[in-house]
Amino acid sequence: MSDTPAERVYLDYNATTPVDPQVIEAMLPYLTVHFGNPSSGHPYAERPRRALADARTQVAALIGAHAPQVVFTASGSEANLLAIRGAVLAAGRPRPHVITQATEHPAVLETCHMLRRLHGARVTVLPVDGDGLVRPAALAAVLDEDTVLVSVMAANNETGALQPVAELAALAHARGALLHCDAAQAAGKIPLDVTELGTDLLTVAGHKMYAPKGVGALYVREGVALEPVVYGGGQERGLRAGTENVALAVALGAAAALAARDLATGVPARLAQLRDNLHRLLEAALPDRVHLNGPARERLPNTLNISIDGVGGHDLLAAAPMVAASTGSACHSGTHTPSSVLSAMGLHAARALSALRLSLGRWSTGDDVETAAAALADATLTVSLRSSAS
């Protein structure tokens, strides 16, 4: 969706989603009429307090948790910080060991490096295989008595690769460590159940699931101790002080309820069909030039990461302005260096630089897919001819 939706196709849902109109409708009263502080003792607080509780229940239901286990945050990145820093500092170890993996979001990797720099933590970054997956044996080999936390994402933001979270959690628990899972990309796209996954901490980000930017949530299993991320009052179980942003919490709750509806009504299967058709159309238009990056099966239903021989991803998108997509992670889209995710998977620089991330969402259609495939194929030929002539 854009200023000119009739002319452009939005295929960057993994970067951010449009806010669903039903989410806007749900949150607006808490920016206008129901403005009270939910911690106050007068009637103006009653409706906001109930709305906050309802939103917590809605988010919990999406991930198979209980409402008191949900802590609202200002973003997925903040939720990751609360989980990782909070768990490590609460453990009180003189030199805690933290394990993560090479294709994590920078919010996880940089938090781990911060703990090493400021708190003397020992950090192990696990390698991934050619599909971007952590091998459980690799985790088992580095777990030790000082390991406090393992942080592994549910789904990669660039390739959609789904990590074996439940198996990794079982290994971590066997050595007395906690398992944190950044599920910002997975929540609402695939079914998630914190009990089945075995996660102790799990991150959700609002703007990845049709809520506004500026809101997230952290699932905290009962009994897990965390150092607060913001100090002060007792809001959010004392883990994040500050008067709650009721409107954004309501928005996230409404988005979670809509996501649960989508999961129940087969939306992921529809998106997978659109994704696969986009892939087929591109392969048909550009024979032997299109290469899939990441796993063919164990990935998000909406995500297609491909490289096209002979063209750079940035050059290709510049030649196809009607297609809004990314050349790898949106967080790095301003640079022309190879994606760290694709590099960690062993892709050589030329293939990584030619990568496109095409991610679909709630409003993607078959016409969108056909339009985008034709535009990208035409742009590929244009860029190739330009390159051969220079």
C-alpha positions, 0 to 999 in steps of 0.5 A, a space after each residue: 500500500 502506498 500513496 499510489 496503490 494503483 501503480 505500486 505493489 507492496 511486497 515489503 510486509 516483513 519490513 513493516 505492515 500497514 495498520 489494519 483499519 480495525 486496529 485503528 478503530 479499536 485504539 482511537 477511543 483511548 486517544 480521545 474519550 478514554 484518556 485516563 491513567 489506568 493506575 488512577 483510582 477514579 472512574 476515568 481509569 476504569 475503561 483504560 484499565 479494562 482495555 489494558 487487561 483485555 489487550 493483554 489477554 488477546 496477545 497471550 491468546 495468540 501465543 498460547 500464554 496467560 495474560 499475566 505473562 505478557 509485558 507491554 513494551 515500546 518495540 520488539 527491540 525493547 522486548 529483546 533487551 528486557 529479555 536478554 539483559 534482564 535474564 543475564 543481570 538477574 542471574 547474578 553470575 560473575 561471568 555469565 555465558 550467553 549463546 545466540 546465532 549468526 543470523 539474529 536480528 541486530 537487536 539481539 546480537 547488539 544486546 549480547 555484545 553490550 553484555 560482553 562489553 559492559 558486564 563481562 558476559 561470555 558470548 557465543 555466536 553459533 554458525 548456521 548451515 546453508 539454509 540459515 538453520 542452527 544445528 542442535 548439535 552445535 548448541 549442545 557442544 557449547 552449552 556449559 554450567 555458566 550458560 544463563 541464556 540461549 536466544 534464537 529467533 523463531 523466523 528469520 526476517 530476510 529468508 523466513 527460515 524457521 529455527 528448530 526452537 523446541 529442540 533448542 529449548 530442550 537442550 538449553 533447559 537440560 543444562 539449566 539455561 533459559 531460552 529466549 525467542 524473538 518471534 517478531 517475524 513469526 507471530 501472526 504468520 504461523 501458529 505459536 505456542 510458548 508451551 509447545 516451543 518450550 520458550 521462557 521468553 518470547 518477543 512480539 512486535 506490533 508493526 510486523 502484524 498490522 499494529 502501529 510502530 512503537 508497541 511490542 510485548 514480551 512473554 515471560 514464563 512464570 518464575 523467570 526473574 528479570 532485571 527491569 528495563 525501565 526503573 520507577 513505578 510498578 507498571 508491567 510487573 515492575 519490569 517497565 516503569 512508566 504510565 502505560 500507553 493504553 491506545 497502543 496496547 489496545 492496538 496490539 491486542 486488536 492486531 493479535 485477535 485479527 492475526 488469530 482469525 487469519 491463522 484459523 481461516 487459512 490466510 497463511 496457506 493463501 499467502 504461501 500459494 501467492 509466494 510460490 506463484 511469484 517464484 514460478 512466474 519469475 523462474 518462467 520469465 528468467 530461466 536458470 537465473 533465479 535462485 532461492 535463498 534459504 530453505 524451500 520448506 521450513 520458512 514463513 509462508 509469506 517470504 521469498 528471498 531470491 537472487 537473480 544472476 547478473 543483476 544487483 538487487 539495488 539496481 533491480 529495484 531502482 529499475 522497477 519502482 512500482 515494486 516496493 521490496 527489500 534487498 535483504 534486511 530493511 535495517 540495512 537497505 541503505 547500504 550496498 554491502 552483502 547481507 550479513 544473514 546471507 553471508 552467514 549462510 555461506 553465499 558468495 558476495 555476488 549472489 548476496 548482493 543480487 538478493 531480493 526479499 519479497 514478502 507478502 501480507 494480508 492485502 496481497 493479491 494474485 494481481 499483485 504477484 503477476 504485476 510484480 513478477 512482470 515488472 521485476 522480469 522486465 527490470 532484470 532485462 533492462 539492467 542486464 542490457 545496460 550492464 552489457 552495453 557499458 
